[in-house]
Amino acid sequence: MTTTILQRRLVDVSERLKRLRAELLVTDEQVAFLDGEAEEFRMRALVSETPLADAEARDARQQADTMARYRDGLMLQIGRLQREQDELLDRMAAELATPSPPG
């Protein structure tokens, strides 16, 4: 693989990593908010002991869990892209260390 192609792929991976990391920051905030909200609804359900409060608590917990799974998926994607970035950097380093044939 030529150095130019490696560089383009490395730039692409780097840009995708930046976007995913920014999205992860927002998602982390949302997870924290939704977890707090779910806990608040859970406490209300304990105090009121009504079916409606139980349903609201369940719904809030489901939303928090859904967002947490989304965050986990983002972290997996980031991990894969970081490994891909490392592999591309290793390839580039190997190509730069290998002398090119005289032309």
CNS distance restraints for C-alpha pairs under 8 A (distance, minus, plus):
assign (resid   1 and name CA) (resid   5 and name CA) 6.63 0.50 0.50
assign (resid   1 and name CA) (resid   6 and name CA) 6.83 0.50 0.50
assign (resid   2 and name CA) (resid   6 and name CA) 6.32 0.50 0.50
assign (resid   3 and name CA) (resid   7 and name CA) 5.99 0.50 0.50
assign (resid   3 and name CA) (resid  92 and name CA) 6.41 0.50 0.50
assign (resid   3 and name CA) (resid  95 and name CA) 7.24 0.50 0.50
assign (resid   4 and name CA) (resid   8 and name CA) 6.25 0.50 0.50
assign (resid   5 and name CA) (resid   9 and name CA) 6.18 0.50 0.50
assign (resid   6 and name CA) (resid  10 and name CA) 5.99 0.50 0.50
assign (resid   6 and name CA) (resid  88 and name CA) 6.47 0.50 0.50
assign (resid   6 and name CA) (resid  91 and name CA) 7.88 0.50 0.50
assign (resid   6 and name CA) (resid  92 and name CA) 6.74 0.50 0.50
assign (resid   7 and name CA) (resid  11 and name CA) 6.15 0.50 0.50
assign (resid   8 and name CA) (resid  12 and name CA) 6.20 0.50 0.50
assign (resid   9 and name CA) (resid  13 and name CA) 6.11 0.50 0.50
assign (resid   9 and name CA) (resid  88 and name CA) 7.80 0.50 0.50
assign (resid  10 and name CA) (resid  14 and name CA) 6.02 0.50 0.50
assign (resid  10 and name CA) (resid  85 and name CA) 6.26 0.50 0.50
assign (resid  10 and name CA) (resid  88 and name CA) 6.45 0.50 0.50
assign (resid  10 and name CA) (resid  89 and name CA) 7.64 0.50 0.50
assign (resid  11 and name CA) (resid  15 and name CA) 6.16 0.50 0.50
assign (resid  12 and name CA) (resid  16 and name CA) 6.24 0.50 0.50
assign (resid  13 and name CA) (resid  17 and name CA) 6.08 0.50 0.50
assign (resid  13 and name CA) (resid  81 and name CA) 6.41 0.50 0.50
assign (resid  13 and name CA) (resid  84 and name CA) 7.65 0.50 0.50
assign (resid  13 and name CA) (resid  85 and name CA) 6.43 0.50 0.50
assign (resid  14 and name CA) (resid  18 and name CA) 6.29 0.50 0.50
assign (resid  14 and name CA) (resid  85 and name CA) 7.38 0.50 0.50
assign (resid  15 and name CA) (resid  19 and name CA) 6.37 0.50 0.50
assign (resid  16 and name CA) (resid  20 and name CA) 6.14 0.50 0.50
assign (resid  16 and name CA) (resid  81 and name CA) 7.97 0.50 0.50
assign (resid  17 and name CA) (resid  21 and name CA) 5.98 0.50 0.50
assign (resid  17 and name CA) (resid  78 and name CA) 6.25 0.50 0.50
assign (resid  17 and name CA) (resid  81 and name CA) 6.65 0.50 0.50
assign (resid  17 and name CA) (resid  82 and name CA) 7.61 0.50 0.50
assign (resid  18 and name CA) (resid  22 and name CA) 6.21 0.50 0.50
assign (resid  19 and name CA) (resid  23 and name CA) 6.18 0.50 0.50
assign (resid  20 and name CA) (resid  24 and name CA) 5.98 0.50 0.50
assign (resid  20 and name CA) (resid  74 and name CA) 6.75 0.50 0.50
assign (resid  20 and name CA) (resid  77 and name CA) 7.97 0.50 0.50
assign (resid  20 and name CA) (resid  78 and name CA) 6.69 0.50 0.50
assign (resid  21 and name CA) (resid  25 and name CA) 6.34 0.50 0.50
assign (resid  21 and name CA) (resid  78 and name CA) 7.36 0.50 0.50
assign (resid  22 and name CA) (resid  26 and name CA) 6.64 0.50 0.50
assign (resid  23 and name CA) (resid  27 and name CA) 6.08 0.50 0.50
assign (resid  24 and name CA) (resid  28 and name CA) 5.95 0.50 0.50
assign (resid  24 and name CA) (resid  71 and name CA) 6.50 0.50 0.50
assign (resid  24 and name CA) (resid  74 and name CA) 6.53 0.50 0.50
assign (resid  24 and name CA) (resid  75 and name CA) 7.51 0.50 0.50
assign (resid  25 and name CA) (resid  29 and name CA) 6.52 0.50 0.50
assign (resid  26 and name CA) (resid  30 and name CA) 6.32 0.50 0.50
assign (resid  27 and name CA) (resid  31 and name CA) 6.06 0.50 0.50
assign (resid  27 and name CA) (resid  67 and name CA) 7.32 0.50 0.50
assign (resid  27 and name CA) (resid  71 and name CA) 6.12 0.50 0.50
assign (resid  28 and name CA) (resid  32 and name CA) 6.23 0.50 0.50
assign (resid  28 and name CA) (resid  71 and name CA) 6.98 0.50 0.50
assign (resid  29 and name CA) (resid  33 and name CA) 6.21 0.50 0.50
assign (resid  30 and name CA) (resid  34 and name CA) 6.01 0.50 0.50
assign (resid  30 and name CA) (resid  67 and name CA) 7.44 0.50 0.50
assign (resid  31 and name CA) (resid  35 and name CA) 5.91 0.50 0.50
assign (resid  31 and name CA) (resid  64 and name CA) 6.04 0.50 0.50
assign (resid  31 and name CA) (resid  67 and name CA) 5.91 0.50 0.50
assign (resid  31 and name CA) (resid  68 and name CA) 5.94 0.50 0.50
assign (resid  31 and name CA) (resid  71 and name CA) 7.99 0.50 0.50
assign (resid  32 and name CA) (resid  36 and name CA) 6.24 0.50 0.50
assign (resid  33 and name CA) (resid  37 and name CA) 6.18 0.50 0.50
assign (resid  34 and name CA) (resid  38 and name CA) 5.96 0.50 0.50
assign (resid  34 and name CA) (resid  60 and name CA) 7.16 0.50 0.50
assign (resid  34 and name CA) (resid  61 and name CA) 7.83 0.50 0.50
assign (resid  34 and name CA) (resid  63 and name CA) 7.04 0.50 0.50
assign (resid  34 and name CA) (resid  64 and name CA) 4.93 0.50 0.50
assign (resid  35 and name CA) (resid  39 and name CA) 6.19 0.50 0.50
assign (resid  35 and name CA) (resid  61 and name CA) 7.27 0.50 0.50
assign (resid  35 and name CA) (resid  64 and name CA) 5.51 0.50 0.50
assign (resid  36 and name CA) (resid  40 and name CA) 6.22 0.50 0.50
assign (resid  37 and name CA) (resid  41 and name CA) 6.24 0.50 0.50
assign (resid  37 and name CA) (resid  60 and name CA) 6.83 0.50 0.50
assign (resid  38 and name CA) (resid  42 and name CA) 6.07 0.50 0.50
assign (resid  38 and name CA) (resid  57 and name CA) 6.10 0.50 0.50
assign (resid  38 and name CA) (resid  58 and name CA) 7.96 0.50 0.50
assign (resid  38 and name CA) (resid  60 and name CA) 4.74 0.50 0.50
assign (resid  38 and name CA) (resid  61 and name CA) 5.02 0.50 0.50
assign (resid  38 and name CA) (resid  64 and name CA) 6.91 0.50 0.50
assign (resid  39 and name CA) (resid  43 and name CA) 6.25 0.50 0.50
assign (resid  39 and name CA) (resid  57 and name CA) 7.86 0.50 0.50
assign (resid  39 and name CA) (resid  61 and name CA) 7.88 0.50 0.50
assign (resid  40 and name CA) (resid  44 and name CA) 6.31 0.50 0.50
assign (resid  41 and name CA) (resid  45 and name CA) 6.11 0.50 0.50
assign (resid  41 and name CA) (resid  53 and name CA) 7.23 0.50 0.50
assign (resid  41 and name CA) (resid  56 and name CA) 6.59 0.50 0.50
assign (resid  41 and name CA) (resid  57 and name CA) 4.68 0.50 0.50
assign (resid  41 and name CA) (resid  60 and name CA) 7.03 0.50 0.50
assign (resid  42 and name CA) (resid  46 and name CA) 6.29 0.50 0.50
assign (resid  42 and name CA) (resid  54 and name CA) 7.41 0.50 0.50
assign (resid  42 and name CA) (resid  57 and name CA) 4.99 0.50 0.50
assign (resid  42 and name CA) (resid  58 and name CA) 7.91 0.50 0.50
assign (resid  43 and name CA) (resid  47 and name CA) 6.29 0.50 0.50
assign (resid  44 and name CA) (resid  48 and name CA) 5.97 0.50 0.50
assign (resid  44 and name CA) (resid  53 and name CA) 6.71 0.50 0.50
assign (resid  44 and name CA) (resid  57 and name CA) 7.99 0.50 0.50
assign (resid  45 and name CA) (resid  49 and name CA) 5.38 0.50 0.50
assign (resid  45 and name CA) (resid  50 and name CA) 6.66 0.50 0.50
assign (resid  45 and name CA) (resid  53 and name CA) 4.65 0.50 0.50
assign (resid  45 and name CA) (resid  54 and name CA) 5.19 0.50 0.50
assign (resid  45 and name CA) (resid  56 and name CA) 8.00 0.50 0.50
assign (resid  45 and name CA) (resid  57 and name CA) 6.55 0.50 0.50
assign (resid  48 and name CA) (resid  53 and name CA) 6.96 0.50 0.50
assign (resid  49 and name CA) (resid  53 and name CA) 6.94 0.50 0.50
assign (resid  49 and name CA) (resid  54 and name CA) 7.26 0.50 0.50
assign (resid  50 and name CA) (resid  54 and name CA) 6.30 0.50 0.50
assign (resid  51 and name CA) (resid  55 and name CA) 6.13 0.50 0.50
assign (resid  52 and name CA) (resid  56 and name CA) 6.21 0.50 0.50
assign (resid  53 and name CA) (resid  57 and name CA) 6.12 0.50 0.50
assign (resid  54 and name CA) (resid  58 and name CA) 6.17 0.50 0.50
assign (resid  55 and name CA) (resid  59 and name CA) 6.12 0.50 0.50
assign (resid  56 and name CA) (resid  60 and name CA) 6.09 0.50 0.50
assign (resid  57 and name CA) (resid  61 and name CA) 6.13 0.50 0.50
assign (resid  58 and name CA) (resid  62 and name CA) 6.13 0.50 0.50
assign (resid  59 and name CA) (resid  63 and name CA) 6.26 0.50 0.50
assign (resid  60 and name CA) (resid  64 and name CA) 6.28 0.50 0.50
assign (resid  61 and name CA) (resid  65 and name CA) 6.07 0.50 0.50
assign (resid  62 and name CA) (resid  66 and name CA) 6.00 0.50 0.50
assign (resid  63 and name CA) (resid  67 and name CA) 6.23 0.50 0.50
assign (resid  64 and name CA) (resid  68 and name CA) 6.15 0.50 0.50
assign (resid  65 and name CA) (resid  69 and name CA) 6.20 0.50 0.50
assign (resid  66 and name CA) (resid  70 and name CA) 6.30 0.50 0.50
assign (resid  67 and name CA) (resid  71 and name CA) 6.19 0.50 0.50
assign (resid  68 and name CA) (resid  72 and name CA) 6.20 0.50 0.50
assign (resid  69 and name CA) (resid  73 and name CA) 6.24 0.50 0.50
assign (resid  70 and name CA) (resid  74 and name CA) 6.33 0.50 0.50
assign (resid  71 and name CA) (resid  75 and name CA) 6.28 0.50 0.50
assign (resid  72 and name CA) (resid  76 and name CA) 6.31 0.50 0.50
assign (resid  73 and name CA) (resid  77 and name CA) 6.27 0.50 0.50
assign (resid  74 and name CA) (resid  78 and name CA) 6.14 0.50 0.50
assign (resid  75 and name CA) (resid  79 and name CA) 6.13 0.50 0.50
assign (resid  76 and name CA) (resid  80 and name CA) 6.25 0.50 0.50
assign (resid  77 and name CA) (resid  81 and name CA) 6.18 0.50 0.50
assign (resid  78 and name CA) (resid  82 and name CA) 6.05 0.50 0.50
assign (resid  79 and name CA) (resid  83 and name CA) 6.29 0.50 0.50
assign (resid  80 and name CA) (resid  84 and name CA) 6.20 0.50 0.50
assign (resid  81 and name CA) (resid  85 and name CA) 5.97 0.50 0.50
assign (resid  82 and name CA) (resid  86 and name CA) 6.17 0.50 0.50
assign (resid  83 and name CA) (resid  87 and name CA) 6.21 0.50 0.50
assign (resid  84 and name CA) (resid  88 and name CA) 6.18 0.50 0.50
assign (resid  85 and name CA) (resid  89 and name CA) 6.16 0.50 0.50
assign (resid  86 and name CA) (resid  90 and name CA) 6.14 0.50 0.50
assign (resid  87 and name CA) (resid  91 and name CA) 6.19 0.50 0.50
assign (resid  88 and name CA) (resid  92 and name CA) 6.14 0.50 0.50
assign (resid  89 and name CA) (resid  93 and name CA) 6.09 0.50 0.50
assign (resid  90 and name CA) (resid  94 and name CA) 6.14 0.50 0.50
assign (resid  91 and name CA) (resid  95 and name CA) 6.13 0.50 0.50
assign (resid  92 and name CA) (resid  96 and name CA) 6.07 0.50 0.50
assign (resid  93 and name CA) (resid  97 and name CA) 6.07 0.50 0.50
assign (resid  94 and name CA) (resid  98 and name CA) 6.21 0.50 0.50
assign (resid  95 and name CA) (resid  99 and name CA) 7.90 0.50 0.50
